[in-house]
């Protein structure tokens, strides 16, 4: 096998894997955005959370 052929095969495998990971993440509703509660339930002045 020649070097360009090996590189083409490796690039194809990596790109298909990346596409599959992105596609599955979108199907599952994965997001990188952090969710923040707009109205916290228990907030204390000293920064402690007591439950």
C-alpha positions as CSV (number, residue, x, y, z in Angstrom):
1,X,0.0,0.0,0.0
2,X,1.2,3.4,-0.8
3,X,1.3,6.2,1.8
4,X,-1.4,8.4,0.2
5,X,-3.8,5.5,0.1
6,X,-3.2,4.8,3.8
7,X,-3.8,8.5,4.6
8,X,-7.0,8.6,2.7
9,X,-8.3,5.5,4.6
10,X,-7.3,7.0,8.0
11,X,-8.9,10.4,7.2
12,X,-12.1,8.6,6.1
13,X,-12.3,6.6,9.3
14,X,-11.7,9.6,11.5
15,X,-14.2,11.7,9.6
16,X,-16.9,9.0,9.8
17,X,-16.3,8.6,13.5
18,X,-16.6,12.3,14.1
19,X,-19.8,12.6,12.1
20,X,-21.3,9.6,14.0
21,X,-20.4,11.2,17.4
22,X,-21.9,14.5,16.4
23,X,-25.0,12.9,15.0
24,X,-25.6,10.7,18.1
25,X,-25.1,13.8,20.4
26,X,-27.7,15.7,18.5
27,X,-30.1,12.8,18.6
28,X,-29.7,12.6,22.4
29,X,-30.1,16.3,22.9
30,X,-26.6,16.9,24.2
31,X,-25.5,20.5,24.7
32,X,-22.3,22.2,25.8
33,X,-24.2,25.2,27.3
34,X,-24.4,25.2,31.0
35,X,-27.8,25.6,32.5
36,X,-28.2,28.2,35.3
37,X,-31.2,28.5,37.6
38,X,-32.5,32.1,37.1
39,X,-34.1,32.1,40.6
40,X,-32.0,30.1,43.1
41,X,-34.0,28.5,45.9
42,X,-31.6,28.9,48.8
43,X,-29.1,31.7,48.7
44,X,-27.1,32.9,51.7
45,X,-25.0,36.0,52.1
46,X,-21.8,34.1,53.2
47,X,-21.9,31.9,50.1
48,X,-22.8,28.7,51.9
49,X,-25.5,26.4,50.7
50,X,-27.5,24.7,53.5
51,X,-29.9,22.0,52.6
